[in-house]
């Protein structure tokens, strides 16, 4: 019985160590069809910091969507 536990540990340890924590992003999307207007309405809720990170990475590190981070020059 003890050798089975050790064997399980030896086999599972490399599998556990090979996985690393990864970032995840959450959003909520609501899609509705309005028959009166004959239109599709799409509402997406995102986290501002996720959008800000992408904008900073792709365009400029100085981009800030948080009004509290704005300097007197930005206002």
N, CA, C and O atoms as a printed pandas DataFrame, in Angstrom:
     atom_number atom_name residue_name chain_id  residue_number  x_coord  y_coord  z_coord
0              1         N          UNK        A               1    0.828   -1.201    0.000
1              2        CA          UNK        A               1    0.000    0.000    0.000
2              3         C          UNK        A               1    0.868    1.260    0.000
3              4         O          UNK        A               1    0.563    2.233   -0.690
4              5         N          UNK        A               2    1.942    1.235    0.772
5              6        CA          UNK        A               2    2.828    2.388    0.835
6              7         C          UNK        A               2    3.526    2.615   -0.504
7              8         O          UNK        A               2    3.736    3.757   -0.914
8              9         N          UNK        A               3    3.883    1.533   -1.176
9             10        CA          UNK        A               3    4.560    1.678   -2.470
10            11         C          UNK        A               3    3.620    2.259   -3.528
11            12         O          UNK        A               3    4.071    2.955   -4.437
12            13         N          UNK        A               4    2.332    1.983   -3.419
13            14        CA          UNK        A               4    1.355    2.551   -4.355
14            15         C          UNK        A               4    1.261    4.062   -4.147
15            16         O          UNK        A               4    1.194    4.820   -5.115
16            17         N          UNK        A               5    1.256    4.496   -2.902
17            18        CA          UNK        A               5    1.212    5.933   -2.614
18            19         C          UNK        A               5    2.458    6.645   -3.146
19            20         O          UNK        A               5    2.368    7.725   -3.729
20            21         N          UNK        A               6    3.603    6.031   -2.939
21            22        CA          UNK        A               6    4.848    6.628   -3.425
22            23         C          UNK        A               6    4.845    6.678   -4.949
23            24         O          UNK        A               6    5.246    7.684   -5.534
24            25         N          UNK        A               7    4.404    5.617   -5.588
25            26        CA          UNK        A               7    4.322    5.584   -7.047
26            27         C          UNK        A               7    3.363    6.661   -7.554
27            28         O          UNK        A               7    3.659    7.353   -8.527
28            29         N          UNK        A               8    2.225    6.796   -6.897
29            30        CA          UNK        A               8    1.261    7.831   -7.282
30            31         C          UNK        A               8    1.876    9.220   -7.141
31            32         O          UNK        A               8    1.693   10.072   -8.010
32            33         N          UNK        A               9    2.595    9.448   -6.060
33            34        CA          UNK        A               9    3.241   10.736   -5.833
34            35         C          UNK        A               9    4.304   11.012   -6.896
35            36         O          UNK        A               9    4.396   12.126   -7.411
36            37         N          UNK        A              10    5.096   10.010   -7.217
37            38        CA          UNK        A              10    6.153   10.170   -8.221
38            39         C          UNK        A              10    5.558   10.468   -9.596
39            40         O          UNK        A              10    6.118   11.260  -10.355
40            41         N          UNK        A              11    4.443    9.850   -9.915
41            42        CA          UNK        A              11    3.801   10.073  -11.215
42            43         C          UNK        A              11    3.076   11.415  -11.243
43            44         O          UNK        A              11    3.144   12.136  -12.238
44            45         N          UNK        A              12    2.387   11.750  -10.163
45            46        CA          UNK        A              12    1.577   12.971  -10.170
46            47         C          UNK        A              12    2.389   14.245   -9.940
47            48         O          UNK        A              12    1.970   15.314  -10.385
48            49         N          UNK        A              13    3.511   14.171   -9.275
49            50        CA          UNK        A              13    4.304   15.361   -8.977
50            51         C          UNK        A              13    4.743   16.117  -10.237
51            52         O          UNK        A              13    4.570   17.335  -10.286
52            53         N          UNK        A              14    5.296   15.462  -11.249
53            54        CA          UNK        A              14    5.656   16.209  -12.468
54            55         C          UNK        A              14    4.444   16.832  -13.163
55            56         O          UNK        A              14    4.550   17.908  -13.752
56            57         N          UNK        A              15    3.308   16.166  -13.097
57            58        CA          UNK        A              15    2.103   16.723  -13.711
58            59         C          UNK        A              15    1.651   17.985  -12.987
59            60         O          UNK        A              15    1.273   18.973  -13.617
60            61         N          UNK        A              16    1.695   17.942  -11.676
61            62        CA          UNK        A              16    1.277   19.100  -10.885
62            63         C          UNK        A              16    2.237   20.270  -11.094
63            64         O          UNK        A              16    1.798   21.415  -11.208
64            65         N          UNK        A              17    3.515   20.001  -11.145
65            66        CA          UNK        A              17    4.509   21.062  -11.292
66            67         C          UNK        A              17    4.557   21.638  -12.706
67            68         O          UNK        A              17    5.046   22.750  -12.904
68            69         N          UNK        A              18    4.057   20.898  -13.682
69            70        CA          UNK        A              18    4.113   21.390  -15.062
70            71         C          UNK        A              18    3.057   22.456  -15.338
71            72         O          UNK        A              18    3.183   23.203  -16.308
72            73         N          UNK        A              19    2.039   22.542  -14.520
73            74        CA          UNK        A              19    0.999   23.544  -14.714
74            75         C          UNK        A              19    1.340   24.795  -13.913
75            76         O          UNK        A              19    1.719   24.718  -12.745
76            77         N          UNK        A              20    1.201   25.928  -14.554
77            78        CA          UNK        A              20    1.445   27.192  -13.872
78            79         C          UNK        A              20    0.150   27.987  -13.830
79            80         O          UNK        A              20   -0.769   27.757  -14.616
80            81         N          UNK        A              21    0.101   28.909  -12.910
81            82        CA          UNK        A              21   -1.074   29.773  -12.818
82            83         C          UNK        A              21   -1.112   30.674  -14.043
83            84         O          UNK        A              21   -0.072   31.135  -14.513
84            85         N          UNK        A              22   -2.289   30.919  -14.551
85            86        CA          UNK        A              22   -2.434   31.780  -15.714
86            87         C          UNK        A              22   -3.488   32.844  -15.443
87            88         O          UNK        A              22   -4.372   32.676  -14.603
88            89         N          UNK        A              23   -3.370   33.930  -16.173
89            90        CA          UNK        A              23   -4.335   35.009  -16.021
90            91         C          UNK        A              23   -5.663   34.592  -16.634
91            92         O          UNK        A              23   -5.715   33.818  -17.590
92            93         N          UNK        A              24   -6.706   35.112  -16.073
93            94        CA          UNK        A              24   -8.014   34.894  -16.680
94            95         C          UNK        A              24   -8.764   36.211  -16.676
95            96         O          UNK        A              24   -8.552   37.067  -15.817
96            97         N          UNK        A              25   -9.632   36.354  -17.640
97            98        CA          UNK        A              25  -10.389   37.582  -17.810
98            99         C          UNK        A              25  -11.870   37.236  -17.788
99           100         O          UNK        A              25  -12.295   36.232  -18.360
100          101         N          UNK        A              26  -12.643   38.074  -17.125
101          102        CA          UNK        A              26  -14.067   37.812  -16.970
102          103         C          UNK        A              26  -14.852   38.947  -17.600
103          104         O          UNK        A              26  -14.528   40.122  -17.429
104          105         N          UNK        A              27  -15.874   38.577  -18.321
105          106        CA          UNK        A              27  -16.803   39.576  -18.852
106          107         C          UNK        A              27  -18.194   38.954  -18.866
107          108         O          UNK        A              27  -18.350   37.733  -18.849
108          109         N          UNK        A              28  -19.178   39.806  -18.897
109          110        CA          UNK        A              28  -20.569   39.353  -18.973
110          111         C          UNK        A              28  -21.174   39.991  -20.212
111          112         O          UNK        A              28  -21.111   41.207  -20.390
112          113         N          UNK        A              29  -21.756   39.168  -21.059
113          114        CA          UNK        A              29  -22.371   39.677  -22.282
114          115         C          UNK        A              29  -23.829   39.265  -22.319
115          116         O          UNK        A              29  -24.169   38.104  -22.091
116          117         N          UNK        A              30  -24.674   40.223  -22.607
117          118        CA          UNK        A              30  -26.112   39.986  -22.705
118          119         C          UNK        A              30  -26.538   40.347  -24.127
119          120         O          UNK        A              30  -26.263   41.449  -24.603
120          121         N          UNK        A              31  -27.205   39.420  -24.794
121          122        CA          UNK        A              31  -27.657   39.645  -26.166
122          123         C          UNK        A              31  -29.173   39.522  -26.202
123          124         O          UNK        A              31  -29.739   38.519  -25.767
124          125         N          UNK        A              32  -29.814   40.543  -26.722
125          126        CA          UNK        A              32  -31.276   40.545  -26.832
126          127         C          UNK        A              32  -31.679   40.960  -28.243
127          128         O          UNK        A              32  -31.021   41.784  -28.878
128          129         N          UNK        A              33  -32.762   40.376  -28.713
129          130        CA          UNK        A              33  -33.313   40.777  -30.002
130          131         C          UNK        A              33  -34.588   41.568  -29.748
131          132         O          UNK        A              33  -35.500   41.075  -29.084
132          133         N          UNK        A              34  -34.660   42.779  -30.264
133          134        CA          UNK        A              34  -35.834   43.629  -30.118
134          135         C          UNK        A              34  -36.674   43.508  -31.385
135          136         O          UNK        A              34  -36.262   43.938  -32.463
136          137         N          UNK        A              35  -37.858   42.917  -31.238
137          138        CA          UNK        A              35  -38.709   42.732  -32.418
138          139         C          UNK        A              35  -39.295   44.045  -32.905
139          140         O          UNK        A              35  -39.473   44.237  -34.108
140          141         N          UNK        A              36  -39.603   44.965  -31.967
141          142        CA          UNK        A              36  -40.162   46.254  -32.385
142          143         C          UNK        A              36  -39.167   47.015  -33.264
143          144         O          UNK        A              36  -39.535   47.561  -34.304
144          145         N          UNK        A              37  -37.918   47.042  -32.837
145          146        CA          UNK        A              37  -36.893   47.777  -33.572
146          147         C          UNK        A              37  -36.194   46.915  -34.620
147          148         O          UNK        A              37  -35.430   47.418  -35.443
148          149         N          UNK        A              38  -36.465   45.613  -34.579
149          150        CA          UNK        A              38  -35.797   44.644  -35.456
150          151         C          UNK        A              38  -34.279   44.828  -35.391
151          152         O          UNK        A              38  -33.594   44.976  -36.402
152          153         N          UNK        A              39  -33.795   44.809  -34.154
153          154        CA          UNK        A              39  -32.360   44.998  -33.952
154          155         C          UNK        A              39  -31.845   44.050  -32.871
155          156         O          UNK        A              39  -32.587   43.581  -32.008
156          157         N          UNK        A              40  -30.573   43.798  -32.957
157          158        CA          UNK        A              40  -29.886   42.974  -31.980
158          159         C          UNK        A              40  -29.143   43.904  -31.028
159          160         O          UNK        A              40  -28.346   44.735  -31.463
160          161         N          UNK        A              41  -29.403   43.765  -29.737
161          162        CA          UNK        A              41  -28.770   44.617  -28.731
162          163         C          UNK        A              41  -27.760   43.779  -27.955
163          164         O          UNK        A              41  -28.107   42.751  -27.373
164          165         N          UNK        A              42  -26.520   44.225  -27.953
165          166        CA          UNK        A              42  -25.447   43.501  -27.274
166          167         C          UNK        A              42  -24.858   44.405  -26.197
167          168         O          UNK        A              42  -24.391   45.508  -26.479
168          169         N          UNK        A              43  -24.890   43.918  -24.958
169          170        CA          UNK        A              43  -24.349   44.665  -23.824
170          171         C          UNK        A              43  -23.241   43.818  -23.207
171          172         O          UNK        A              43  -23.462   42.664  -22.839
172          173         N          UNK        A              44  -22.045   44.401  -23.096
173          174        CA          UNK        A              44  -20.913   43.693  -22.513
174          175         C          UNK        A              44  -20.384   44.480  -21.327
175          176         O          UNK        A              44  -20.161   45.688  -21.413
176          177         N          UNK        A              45  -20.187   43.779  -20.218
177          178        CA          UNK        A              45  -19.612   44.390  -19.018
178          179         C          UNK        A              45  -18.209   43.815  -18.841
179          180         O          UNK        A              45  -18.021   42.600  -18.788
180          181         N          UNK        A              46  -17.225   44.716  -18.751
181          182        CA          UNK        A              46  -15.826   44.327  -18.621
182          183         C          UNK        A              46  -15.212   44.986  -17.396
183          184         O          UNK        A              46  -15.774   45.926  -16.834
184          185         N          UNK        A              47  -14.072   44.491  -16.998
185          186        CA          UNK        A              47  -13.313   45.136  -15.942
186          187         C          UNK        A              47  -12.408   46.183  -16.579
187          188         O          UNK        A              47  -11.681   45.888  -17.528
188          189         N          UNK        A              48  -12.455   47.392  -16.062
189          190        CA          UNK        A              48  -11.686   48.506  -16.614
190          191         C          UNK        A              48  -10.185   48.203  -16.602
191          192         O          UNK        A              48   -9.481   48.530  -17.558
192          193         N          UNK        A              49   -9.696   47.585  -15.532
193          194        CA          UNK        A              49   -8.253   47.346  -15.452
194          195         C          UNK        A              49   -7.767   46.392  -16.534
195          196         O          UNK        A              49   -6.629   46.508  -16.989
196          197         N          UNK        A              50   -8.620   45.439  -16.959
197          198        CA          UNK        A              50   -8.242   44.540  -18.046
198          199         C          UNK        A              50   -8.117   45.301  -19.362
199          200         O          UNK        A              50   -7.170   45.089  -20.119
200          201         N          UNK        A              51   -9.075   46.189  -19.634
201          202        CA          UNK        A              51   -9.029   47.007  -20.848
202          203         C          UNK        A              51   -7.798   47.913  -20.805
203          204         O          UNK        A              51   -7.092   48.065  -21.802
204          205         N          UNK        A              52   -7.552   48.507  -19.648
205          206        CA          UNK        A              52   -6.414   49.406  -19.486
206          207         C          UNK        A              52   -5.098   48.670  -19.740
207          208         O          UNK        A              52   -4.210   49.206  -20.403
208          209         N          UNK        A              53   -4.966   47.450  -19.221
209          210        CA          UNK        A              53   -3.746   46.665  -19.440
210          211         C          UNK        A              53   -3.501   46.415  -20.925
211          212         O          UNK        A              53   -2.372   46.542  -21.399
212          213         N          UNK        A              54   -4.546   46.064  -21.653
213          214        CA          UNK        A              54   -4.408   45.800  -23.089
214          215         C          UNK        A              54   -4.020   47.073  -23.837
215          216         O          UNK        A              54   -3.134   47.048  -24.691
216          217         N          UNK        A              55   -4.677   48.177  -23.519
217          218        CA          UNK        A              55   -4.355   49.442  -24.180
218          219         C          UNK        A              55   -2.912   49.870  -23.892
219          220         O          UNK        A              55   -2.214   50.352  -24.784
220          221         N          UNK        A              56   -2.472   49.694  -22.654
221          222        CA          UNK        A              56   -1.099   50.049  -22.303
222          223         C          UNK        A              56   -0.099   49.157  -23.024
223          224         O          UNK        A              56    0.949   49.626  -23.468
224          225         N          UNK        A              57   -0.420   47.874  -23.140
225          226        CA          UNK        A              57    0.480   46.934  -23.804
226          227         C          UNK        A              57    0.571   47.211  -25.306
227          228         O          UNK        A              57    1.656   47.156  -25.885
228          229         N          UNK        A              58   -0.557   47.505  -25.927
229          230        CA          UNK        A              58   -0.578   47.670  -27.387
230          231         C          UNK        A              58   -0.207   49.067  -27.857
231          232         O          UNK        A              58    0.371   49.221  -28.933
232          233         N          UNK        A              59   -0.527   50.086  -27.071
233          234        CA          UNK        A              59   -0.355   51.452  -27.561
234          235         C          UNK        A              59    0.638   52.279  -26.755
235          236         O          UNK        A              59    1.658   52.717  -27.287
236          237         N          UNK        A              60    0.348   52.493  -25.487
237          238        CA          UNK        A              60    1.227   53.363  -24.699
238          239         C          UNK        A              60    1.066   53.057  -23.212
239          240         O          UNK        A              60   -0.056   52.983  -22.711
240          241         N          UNK        A              61    2.185   52.880  -22.505
241          242        CA          UNK        A              61    2.102   52.619  -21.065
242          243         C          UNK        A              61    1.496   53.775  -20.272
243          244         O          UNK        A              61    1.091   53.594  -19.124
244          245         N          UNK        A              62    1.431   54.951  -20.872
245          246        CA          UNK        A              62    0.900   56.111  -20.152
246          247         C          UNK        A              62   -0.626   56.186  -20.180
247          248         O          UNK        A              62   -1.207   57.056  -19.531
248          249         N          UNK        A              63   -1.282   55.294  -20.917
249          250        CA          UNK        A              63   -2.747   55.307  -20.988
250          251         C          UNK        A              63   -3.326   54.910  -19.638
251          252         O          UNK        A              63   -2.899   53.925  -19.036
252          253         N          UNK        A              64   -4.299   55.680  -19.167
253          254        CA          UNK        A              64   -4.957   55.385  -17.899
254          255         C          UNK        A              64   -6.451   55.640  -18.034
255          256         O          UNK        A              64   -6.862   56.706  -18.493
256          257         N          UNK        A              65   -7.258   54.675  -17.640
257          258        CA          UNK        A              65   -8.709   54.828  -17.668
258          259         C          UNK        A              65   -9.268   55.167  -16.294
259          260         O          UNK        A              65  -10.468   55.394  -16.142
260          261         N          UNK        A              66   -8.401   55.199  -15.303
261          262        CA          UNK        A              66   -8.804   55.516  -13.935
262          263         C          UNK        A              66   -8.659   57.015  -13.707
263          264         O          UNK        A              66   -7.541   57.528  -13.746
264          265         N          UNK        A              67   -9.765   57.737  -13.467
265          266        CA          UNK        A              67   -9.678   59.189  -13.286
266          267         C          UNK        A              67   -8.804   59.598  -12.102
267          268         O          UNK        A              67   -8.265   60.705  -12.095
268          269         N          UNK        A              68   -8.653   58.741  -11.114
269          270        CA          UNK        A              68   -7.829   59.075   -9.950
270          271         C          UNK        A              68   -6.342   59.059  -10.284
271          272         O          UNK        A              68   -5.545   59.668   -9.571
272          273         N          UNK        A              69   -5.957   58.371  -11.359
273          274        CA          UNK        A              69   -4.556   58.308  -11.763
274          275         C          UNK        A              69   -4.154   59.481  -12.651
275          276         O          UNK        A              69   -2.970   59.653  -12.940
276          277         N          UNK        A              70   -5.115   60.289  -13.086
277          278        CA          UNK        A              70   -4.821   61.397  -13.987
278          279         C          UNK        A              70   -3.974   62.457  -13.289
279          280         O          UNK        A              70   -4.140   62.733  -12.101
280          281         N          UNK        A              71   -3.084   63.027  -14.045
281          282        CA          UNK        A              71   -2.264   64.112  -13.512
282          283         C          UNK        A              71   -2.957   65.436  -13.793
283          284         O          UNK        A              71   -3.985   65.469  -14.469
284          285         N          UNK        A              72   -2.405   66.518  -13.285
285          286        CA          UNK        A              72   -3.003   67.834  -13.519
286          287         C          UNK        A              72   -2.931   68.214  -14.992
287          288         O          UNK        A              72   -3.762   68.988  -15.465
288          289         N          UNK        A              73   -1.948   67.682  -15.732
289          290        CA          UNK        A              73   -1.838   67.962  -17.161
290          291         C          UNK        A              73   -2.959   67.298  -17.947
291          292         O          UNK        A              73   -3.404   67.833  -18.962
292          293         N          UNK        A              74   -3.427   66.121  -17.483
293          294        CA          UNK        A              74   -4.479   65.386  -18.185
294          295         C          UNK        A              74   -5.841   66.020  -17.982
295          296         O          UNK        A              74   -6.698   65.923  -18.860
296          297         N          UNK        A              75   -6.061   66.661  -16.857
297          298        CA          UNK        A              75   -7.380   67.196  -16.515
298          299         C          UNK        A              75   -7.747   68.416  -17.315
299          300         O          UNK        A              75   -8.830   68.972  -17.132
